[in-house]
Each structure stands twice: as C-alpha cells, then as structure tokens.
Amino acid sequence: MNCPDETVIELILDTGRRTEYQAVKCLRKCEPQTFGVLIRMSLRDENERRSIFNLALAEFILQVRQGKFILTGAAKICTYVTEIARRKWLELSRKQKQDPVDLPDEVPVMPDTSEVDEAYQARVYAALKRLKPSDQEILVAFYFFDIPLDEFAARKKMSHEAAKKRISRARERLKEILKPNNP
Amino acid sequence: MSTDLDILLQLRRYAKGELSEAERQAVEALLQEQPELRQELTLTQSLIRATEDLELQRLLKVVEAVPSRPEKPSPLTVVWDWVATMLYPRPALPTLATVTTLLLVLVAAIWWMRTPAVEPYPEFIANAYIEPVNTRNVRGATTLEHPVDLAYRAFDMGKYDETLLALKNVPEADSLYLDVLFLRGHAYYRSNRYDLAAQSFNRFLELYPQSSYKKKPNPDNANWTRILALDKLYRQDPSDRRKQALLEAIRNFMETADQTDSYYKKAGTLLNILEG
C-alpha cells in the first residue's frame, strides 16, 4: 500500500470507518522506527512496545483531527508518532519508579480542573460509556472536537433543529444516569 | 432543566480557556447570578475530558483491529533493523527498487573495472612510431661509405629530402637495396608522404623473403611503420576502403609477428582503438 504522508493525513481527516482503517494500516509503517527507538530506551517487552505504539497512533489521529499536527516538510508522521510513543514510555516508566516529574500535559488546558473531583470525573466517563453510540457521537463532536452543530447536522444529513434536540437529549440522558439514586 | 445552547457553547469555551477577557468576565458574572450553572460548568469540564478519553479508547480499538507487521520479518528486515537501531532518526527499510538499483550499480561498477580501458588514440599515436636502426654496425661496414650510410646520417639529422636524394641512384641489384627501401619508407613517413611510405614498405616486404643477405633491416619495424602510414591515410580520409585496408594490414601483421615483441602489442592496441 502506497502511503505518502499527505495521503495518510487525508485518510485521517476523512472520518469514515473504512478510511480510518486504511489510515491505521498506513500508519503501521511507523512501527519499525518507533520500535527501534523504544528498544534503545530499554523497552524489551514486545507486547508493551506494541501497546504504547497503538496508543501513540490513536493519539496521533486525535491530534490530526484536532488540528494540532500540521504536515510540513520537516514534520514527518513517523517521527512525530515515535515522539508521542517516546514521551508515553518516559511518562510510564517514571510513574513506575514513583518519581513524579512535570511532563507537558496533553489533555486540553481547563481553567478550573482542580475543582473537578476525580471520582465525579470517573462517574461521568462511566455514564458516557452507557449512552447510545449516537448520543456519544454528538457529545464527542461537540465537547471534544468543537464541531459546530450546523456542521455536525450537515455531515449527518439532518436539520440543525434535529441536531440541537439530539445533543439536548444526550445531555439529559447523561444527567439521568448520573443521578445519585441511579445504580 | 434544558440549558440554552448558547450558554452551553460559552461554558465549553470557558472551560477550554478560549474566551477573551471580557467574555470570561461575562461568564463569571453569569455564574454568580445563576449558581445552578456551576453544576453545568462542572459537567462541561468533565465531559471535555470524558469525551476525549472515550474517543481515544474508540480509536485504540480501531488501531488494535488492524493487523500488525508480520512476527517473522524477512532476513533483509532483520539486518536492516540491526543496522538502523544504531541510527536516529531511524531510516526506513530500503524498498526492493532501491536494493535492485544499488545491485545494478554495483554490477556495472565491477564490469567497468574488469574491462580494460581502450587507450585514447592521441596518447597512443604520440608514442607509436619507432625510429629505424642503422644497420651499419651489424653490417661491419668499412671506412668506405655506402650511399645508405649517408642516407642514415641525413635521416638522423632530420633531413629527409637529403635522405631520399642519397638513396635515389642505388640500383635494385645492390646488396643493401632492402635498406634503401626501408629507409626510404621511413623518410617518406617522417615527411608526411604516407602513400609513398606505404608503397616503399610494401616493396620491402615483397623483396624481403627473396633476399639471402643476412644483415637485413627489421621486417616488423617495416611492417609496423607501414601500418602507421595506412593509419595516417585513414585519418586523412576516413573511408571504409581505407579502414578495411588498415584493419587487414594489422591482422596480417599480427598473424606473422612475434607475439612477445612491442610491435605486436602496439598493433593489438591500435586494433582495439579502431574496433572501439
């Protein structure tokens, strides 16, 4: 499969299932480079190498879709993916050594993060997972990818009103699950 | 309670730190006025993180579903991986096309090195001519000077017309007549009269086997100088006829000449040059 970097980016930005699969297939070309670096960083366990690489690929796709990765002559995809994997392994190995080091946080910056209780955060995540895929989809589009509702509606071939109703219902269902008396 | 979409949007942008100072202050004022919006903000903050985690997990499943590279890599990959481990950033495995091209270049280089280079013609011809050797010493000549001796002396001084003049009246019956033809050929050659030089050497080579005289000039030198004369004629008029005459002369010479002497080697070199 011929996978120049430009094609990979096009495949990632086209959010269809089939193109997503093809994009990942292309990104597998980075495996030897990333594995080579991880081996030199003393990560001998092949399974662990593979899971870090998979995580790096998933995160790379997210970053491309968020517009955080711009393809330039200097920014080669495999070098970037390898860098993500390298940082992940550093983070993991430092955690394992119980040596907390301030690493750049890849989670979006939120002004009042400290106010969000970790237990509450876990409950929200669990509640989100219990929602229907269509509800999850619109919440991910709105809260994570910042996709405007009219654009989401156009993609899904629905009216703006219908999209508005869907997000409103998804939030209501989520709140319902989050109620204290709900198991 | 259904929250207005505009407020949701502002809360999301507030949570992500995307608002201007004025917008941020407006949202904070609203949060003061409507304390129930604080819950919405907390939920928004949680949803931003939760949706990212959810999307990451979904993508991870997609990634894991795509088969990895084969467990048993090819020998080329093993060697390359071993070499590339020492390099950073790691170069990609060369494609089959690259490997094939490199092999072809290598084979071409070996072939080129094994093939003897053809000497360029100008360098060859500059050192091709070999001076005639005066036969006076081998003849055991007396003090009486033969016209041939006078001719050799004039030739050594570069006076080719005088050489030819000295040889003009020597009869064919003279015992040194082969020397006459030999030296005449050289004199014509040195004075750029190649046709006459070739004729003179032809005659020399005709008479040479018939002569019983022991101290005859070197026939290989005569033959070789004749070839050089034919070569000069071919360079002046590069026709097929001239070339064929030259090639034939070289081949005939190489069949009869001593393979160990320098004339034979020079003839071989000239043949290579002519045949490219």
Boltz contact constraints between the chains, C-beta under 6 A:
constraints:
  - contact:
      token1: [A, 20]
      token2: [B, 62]
      max_distance: 6.0
  - contact:
      token1: [A, 24]
      token2: [B, 62]
      max_distance: 6.0
  - contact:
      token1: [A, 24]
      token2: [B, 63]
      max_distance: 6.0
  - contact:
      token1: [A, 24]
      token2: [B, 66]
      max_distance: 6.0
  - contact:
      token1: [A, 25]
      token2: [B, 66]
      max_distance: 6.0
  - contact:
      token1: [A, 31]
      token2: [B, 69]
      max_distance: 6.0
  - contact:
      token1: [A, 33]
      token2: [B, 90]
      max_distance: 6.0
  - contact:
      token1: [A, 36]
      token2: [B, 84]
      max_distance: 6.0
  - contact:
      token1: [A, 36]
      token2: [B, 85]
      max_distance: 6.0
  - contact:
      token1: [A, 36]
      token2: [B, 90]
      max_distance: 6.0
  - contact:
      token1: [A, 54]
      token2: [B, 63]
      max_distance: 6.0
  - contact:
      token1: [A, 54]
      token2: [B, 64]
      max_distance: 6.0
  - contact:
      token1: [A, 57]
      token2: [B, 63]
      max_distance: 6.0
  - contact:
      token1: [A, 58]
      token2: [B, 56]
      max_distance: 6.0
  - contact:
      token1: [A, 58]
      token2: [B, 59]
      max_distance: 6.0
  - contact:
      token1: [A, 58]
      token2: [B, 60]
      max_distance: 6.0
  - contact:
      token1: [A, 58]
      token2: [B, 63]
      max_distance: 6.0
  - contact:
      token1: [A, 61]
      token2: [B, 59]
      max_distance: 6.0
  - contact:
      token1: [A, 79]
      token2: [B, 89]
      max_distance: 6.0
  - contact:
      token1: [A, 108]
      token2: [B, 16]
      max_distance: 6.0
  - contact:
      token1: [A, 109]
      token2: [B, 17]
      max_distance: 6.0
  - contact:
      token1: [A, 110]
      token2: [B, 15]
      max_distance: 6.0
  - contact:
      token1: [A, 110]
      token2: [B, 45]
      max_distance: 6.0
  - contact:
      token1: [A, 111]
      token2: [B, 17]
      max_distance: 6.0
  - contact:
      token1: [A, 116]
      token2: [B, 45]
      max_distance: 6.0
  - contact:
      token1: [A, 116]
      token2: [B, 46]
      max_distance: 6.0
  - contact:
      token1: [A, 121]
      token2: [B, 46]
      max_distance: 6.0
  - contact:
      token1: [A, 124]
      token2: [B, 46]
      max_distance: 6.0
  - contact:
      token1: [A, 124]
      token2: [B, 50]
      max_distance: 6.0
  - contact:
      token1: [A, 125]
      token2: [B, 50]
      max_distance: 6.0
  - contact:
      token1: [A, 125]
      token2: [B, 53]
      max_distance: 6.0
  - contact:
      token1: [A, 128]
      token2: [B, 50]
      max_distance: 6.0
  - contact:
      token1: [A, 128]
      token2: [B, 54]
      max_distance: 6.0
  - contact:
      token1: [A, 139]
      token2: [B, 51]
      max_distance: 6.0
  - contact:
      token1: [A, 140]
      token2: [B, 51]
      max_distance: 6.0
  - contact:
      token1: [A, 140]
      token2: [B, 55]
      max_distance: 6.0
  - contact:
      token1: [A, 143]
      token2: [B, 47]
      max_distance: 6.0
  - contact:
      token1: [A, 143]
      token2: [B, 48]
      max_distance: 6.0
  - contact:
      token1: [A, 143]
      token2: [B, 51]
      max_distance: 6.0
  - contact:
      token1: [A, 144]
      token2: [B, 51]
      max_distance: 6.0
  - contact:
      token1: [A, 144]
      token2: [B, 52]
      max_distance: 6.0
  - contact:
      token1: [A, 144]
      token2: [B, 55]
      max_distance: 6.0
  - contact:
      token1: [A, 168]
      token2: [B, 2]
      max_distance: 6.0
